[in-house]
Amino acid sequence: MTAAWTFPESPWRHRLMTPLTRCVFARLARVYGFITMPPMPPAPDEMTARAVAVLKTVRLARQMARQGGMIGLAPEGQDFAGGIGQPPAGAGEFIALLVEAGLVPVLPVGLTERDGSLRISFGPSFTPLIPPQRVERDRAVINQVMEAIAEQLL
């Protein structure tokens, strides 16, 4: 989950609300066993925290693979009204890392609100095709994952 909400369009909200959400979200993460990730776009001073979050996620994925469990990722990292969003650069590469390590297949989940009701739809799990060329990997993997999620929103 995100480590904080940022408000780049409002300096006073950013100075007040970002530290407040950072404290609240850290507490929620501890209570529910979530891993926090610095918000996007990444600030240069948060690179170490981002690397630590990635390592924690890989460790958790290994543990879940051994126990037959799973981890949940929201590749787009935020809500998009009326549809599906575009994940940030690197999301596909991260999913490819987890898949190539044999840690997780992808189970696409669509979560949407329709007619005042929350709708959750699960698709069949799959292993994305990962191109051998690193330059194509991020976009190719995220496209497969996001298409599978989009199918659950129909």
C-alpha positions, 0 to 999 in steps of 0.5 A: 500500500502507499506510504502516504498521500501526496498533494502536489497541487496544494503546497499547504495540504502537502505540508499538513496532510502528507505527514499525517497520512504517512503516520496513519498508513504506517499504523494501518500497515502494521495492524494488517500486515501490509507493506508500504511503498513510497508514493509515486512519482518517487522522490529522490530521498525515498529510493532507499525506502522503495528498495526496502519495500521491494525486498520485503515484497519479494520475501513475502512472496517467497513465504507465500509460495512455500505456504500456498498463499498469495500476495495482492498487488494493485499495479496501477497504484490508484483509483481511476474513475470510469475505467482502468489506469496505466501503471507506472513504469517498472510495474511490469518488470516487478511482476516479471521478477516475481514470476521468473523467480517462480514465486507467483502466477498472476490472478487477475482481480477486477474491483469496481462499483456498479449501481451502488454495489461493490463488484469483485471478479476473479479471472483464471490465474496465468503466467505472463509471457516474459520477453527475453529482451529487457527493454520490452519486458516492462510494457509487455508484462504489464499489458498482459496483466492489465488486459486480464484485469480489464476483462474482469471489469466487463 
